Amino acid sequence: MPQLDPSTFGSQLFWLLVCFGALYLVLSFIVIPRISKTLATRAQTLDGDLAEAEKLRGQAETALKAYEDALAEARSRALTLAQEMRAGVQAETDRQKAELDAKLAEQAGEADAALAKARDNAMAGLKDAAGDLVGEVMQAIGTKKAADGDIAKALDSVAAE
């Protein structure tokens, strides 16, 4: 094998040094700087994007806080408005109920008076009719008709019970 022949070791070592030297120079002056530049650009882009994302997150949190505050204020105003409307409706309902109660009380008083008058008229007519009926019954059974004053006293005592 020619690689293991000691007479070719010198030329093999020379070309080994030349190839490794050339490879080292190409890598150190061309390839590695390009890779380093690409990595640095990528790191800057990532840092910029992260900073922008952090800034946007801060803005989003601020907007969310403003939205929540506006929503809470709107709810508060809606609740206040609803309570005011409820109070107004309740006041109107109470007023109408009071008017209706007064009107019904007046009508009930008038109806009670009319009932009392009708009852008194009926009782007066009933007393007269009962007196006449008692007199007729007494005559029908063959007894002497009692005096109107006696019949009235008897009816008054029965009505008092």
Secondary structure, 3 states (H helix, E strand, C coil): CHHHCHHHHHHHHHHHHHHHHHHHHHHHHHHHHHHHHHHHHHHHHHHHHHHHHHHHHHHHHHHHHHHHHHHHHHHHHHHHHHHHHHHHHHHHHHHHHHHHHHHHHHHHHHHHHHHHHHHHHHHHHHHHHHHHHHHHHHHHCCCCCCCHHHHHHHHHHHHHC
